[in-house]
Amino acid sequence: MRRTILMLGLAWSLSFPAAAHQCVLEGSTSEAIQSYNACKLDLATGQSGHGGDDQSEELARLKAENERLKARLADVRQRLLGLLGDL
């Protein structure tokens, strides 16, 4: 029963990053909050500014984010294996 709950909890928590949008709050500083708000406003008005010139920069950003998420997933897997080992 515990394993089922742990697996469901893990699956549920990992589903959120997949549904996340490209606007990510990267800190609690005023600059980070302003950047996040500007991104959300651009998306709401349809002026996201992600044209052809920005594609290489966006691709690099997405690749870096992908690597961070892979590392995070590996960490979560290790923690889950440790929890399962304790049962």
C-alpha positions as CSV (number, residue, x, y, z in Angstrom):
1,M,0.0,0.0,0.0
2,R,2.8,2.4,0.9
3,R,4.5,1.7,-2.4
4,T,1.4,2.5,-4.4
5,I,1.0,5.8,-2.5
6,L,4.6,6.7,-3.1
7,M,4.4,5.9,-6.8
8,L,1.2,7.8,-7.2
9,G,2.7,10.8,-5.3
10,L,5.8,10.7,-7.5
11,A,3.9,10.5,-10.7
12,W,1.6,13.3,-9.6
13,S,4.5,15.6,-8.6
14,L,6.4,14.9,-11.8
15,S,3.4,15.8,-14.0
16,F,3.6,19.5,-13.1
17,P,6.9,20.4,-14.8
18,A,5.6,18.9,-18.0
19,A,2.6,21.1,-18.0
20,A,4.5,24.3,-17.0
21,H,4.9,27.1,-19.4
22,Q,8.0,28.9,-20.5
23,C,7.6,31.7,-18.0
24,V,9.6,30.6,-15.0
25,L,10.1,32.6,-11.8
26,E,13.8,32.2,-11.2
27,G,14.2,33.9,-7.9
28,S,12.6,36.3,-5.4
29,T,14.5,39.4,-6.4
30,S,12.6,42.3,-7.9
31,E,14.3,41.8,-11.2
32,A,13.3,38.2,-11.4
33,I,9.7,39.0,-10.5
34,Q,9.6,41.8,-13.1
35,S,11.0,39.6,-15.8
36,Y,8.4,36.9,-14.9
37,N,5.5,39.4,-14.9
38,A,6.7,40.8,-18.3
39,C,6.8,37.3,-19.7
40,K,3.3,36.6,-18.5
41,L,2.0,39.9,-19.9
42,D,3.6,39.2,-23.3
43,L,1.9,35.8,-23.4
44,A,-1.4,37.3,-22.4
45,T,-1.2,39.9,-25.2
46,G,0.1,37.6,-27.8
47,Q,3.4,39.4,-28.1
48,S,5.7,36.8,-26.6
49,G,8.6,38.1,-28.8
50,H,9.9,34.6,-29.6
51,G,10.5,35.2,-33.2
52,G,13.0,33.6,-35.6
53,D,15.9,35.6,-34.3
54,D,15.4,34.4,-30.8
55,Q,15.1,30.7,-31.7
56,S,18.8,29.8,-31.1
57,E,18.8,31.6,-27.8
58,E,15.5,29.9,-26.8
59,L,16.9,26.5,-27.9
60,A,20.0,27.0,-25.7
61,R,17.8,27.9,-22.8
62,L,15.6,24.9,-23.3
63,K,18.5,22.6,-23.5
64,A,19.9,23.9,-20.3
65,E,16.5,23.6,-18.6
66,N,16.3,20.0,-20.0
67,E,19.6,19.1,-18.4
68,R,18.5,20.6,-15.1
69,L,15.3,18.6,-15.2
70,K,17.2,15.4,-16.0
71,A,19.4,16.0,-13.0
72,R,16.4,16.7,-10.8
73,L,14.7,13.5,-12.1
74,A,17.8,11.4,-11.4
75,D,17.9,12.9,-7.8
76,V,14.2,12.1,-7.3
77,R,14.7,8.5,-8.6
78,Q,17.6,8.0,-6.2
79,R,15.5,9.3,-3.3
80,L,12.6,7.1,-4.2
81,L,14.9,4.0,-4.4
82,G,16.2,4.9,-1.0
83,L,12.7,5.2,0.4
84,L,11.7,1.9,-1.2
85,G,14.8,0.3,0.2
86,D,13.8,1.4,3.7
87,L,10.4,-0.4,3.4
